[in-house]
Amino acid sequence: MLRSSTVLALAVCAAALTFSPAASAQAKIAVVDLRRAILDTAEIKKASADLQAKFKPRQEALEKAQRELADLQAQMQSSQGKLSPQGEADLQSRGARKQREVQRLGQDLQDEVNQERDAIIQSAGQRMTEILKKLAEEKGFDMIVDTTQLVTFKPALEITTDAIAAFDKAYPLKPGAPGK
């Protein structure tokens, strides 16, 4: 008498033999470095330059505040023991205020830059997904896999450059227009 586990194993083997022609059909697979495909588009390069230009005044203000803080810290070190207790307390108070200002300016700047950058990349990522779907249809790919999930692959399977070119063609930069 056969055990139920043996019967199950035989059934699985029979099913595998029955469906092996379908299983052996070759899937057409492409590979894309999605991060590079998005970041190397003309739109993202322009948006990056636009962000740098937009936030340059605030970055310069932060750098100025950092220099002022460094000057106050140097002044505190060089005047240790030379100032009255009131003078030292005043200098330390100014240093603490400047430190809070630098931290606040830096955090506010970083948060706003991250928020805008993330929105730009998310929008471009959604449109890149549509471009990849169109490429899959046009070239007959059954699947497109991101390189971050792969250990190794043949370079001939990679379509990142094609994806960038297709994106730039589908979403050309308009002269004088800011990045999306």
JOUR-V525452 format. One record per backbone hydrogen bond with DSSP energy under -0.5 kcal/mol. CO is the residue of the C=O (numbers start at 1). NH is the residue of the N-H. Records with the same first field share a line. If there is no record, write none. Layout:
CO->NH  NH
This chain:
3->7
4->8
5->9
6->10
7->11
8->12
9->13
10->14
11->15
12->16
13->17
14->18
15->19
16->20
17->20
19->23
20->24
22->25
27->29
28->142  143
30->145
31->159
32->34  147
33->37
34->38
35->39
36->40
38->41
41->45
42->46
43->47
44->48
45->49
46->50
47->51
48->52
49->53
50->54
51->55
52->56
53->56
55->59
56->60
57->61
58->62
59->63
60->64
61->65
62->66
63->67
64->68
65->69
66->70
67->71
68->72
69->73
70->74
71->75
72->76
73->77
74->78
75->79
77->80
79->82  83
84->88
85->89
86->90
87->91
88->92
89->93
90->94
91->95
92->96
93->97
94->98
95->99
96->100
97->101
98->102
99->103
100->104
101->105
102->106
103->107
104->108
105->109
106->110
107->111
108->112
109->113
110->114
111->115
112->116
113->117
114->118
115->119
116->120
117->121
118->122
119->123
120->124
121->125
122->126
123->127
124->128
125->129
126->130
127->131
128->132
129->133
130->134
131->135
132->136
133->137
134->138
135->139
136->140  141
143->30
145->32
146->149
147->150
154->157
155->158
157->31
159->163
160->164
161->165
162->166
163->167
164->168
165->169
166->170
167->171
169->172
174->177
